[in-house]
C-alpha cells in the first residue's frame, strides 16, 4: 500500500480546516456515520470475543457542537458544551460531533469519519475490559483497536487502500507534537497500522508502552517520526496476520 497522494499538502489542508472551521453539507456526513455505526454494532455481535463479554455494544449518538450534556460522564463533560467526539463510560455511549466530522471529512476525506467513530467505539472495548492505561497509552491503544475494527470491516465499509491511507494521515495530523495526552503524530499513525495488521506488534499494554516511549524498532515508524514536510511515498504493505479484537489487548 503506497501513498499516492501528497502527504504534505493534505497535512497543510488539515491544519487550515482545523484552524478555520466551516459549515459543510451535513447530508454527506450522516450516511457515513450510519454506515460505520451499523457495521461496528453488527461486528460486536459477530466477534466471539466481544459477544461472550455479556456487554451490549456502545450506543452511538450524534450531538451538534454547542449542545450541553448534564452529568453522567464525569467532570470533563458535566454541563459542558459538546466540542469534539468522545466516549462516555458512565452510559457506555459514543457521542459524535458532526461539525468536527465535517471538518475532518473535508480536510482529509470521508474515510476519516470511519476512523473517528471507530476510535471512540474502541474506548467502549477498553471499558468492558476495565482497561485504563496512563496517557498517552490509553488513546494509542484506542487507535490500535480502531485500526483492527476498520480492517475487519474494510469490505462492508468499502474501504479502499486510499481510504486507509487517509485514515492513517488523519491519525498523524491530529497527534500531539509532545505526545502528552493522545500521542505524537507518528505514534498515532503507527498505532492505527498495528491494528490493521500491517506491522508485527499488538495493542497490548507492553507494546503501547514501547510506542509511547518511542522504543519501536521499525523503519515506517522512524520515517514518520522524522517527517517535517516530506512528501515521499510510504509503503504500508499488506496485513501480516489476523486477530480478533480482544486478542489484541489481552
PyMOL commands that set and color helices and strands:
alter all, ss='L'
color gray80, all
select helices_A, chain A and resi 7-19+27-46+48-51+89-91+98-107+111-128+137-152+161-173+185-195+205-212+219-225+245-249
alter helices_A, ss='H'
color red, helices_A
select strands_A, chain A and resi 59-62+68-69+80-81+86-88+93-96
alter strands_A, ss='S'
color yellow, strands_A
deselect
rebuild
show_as cartoon
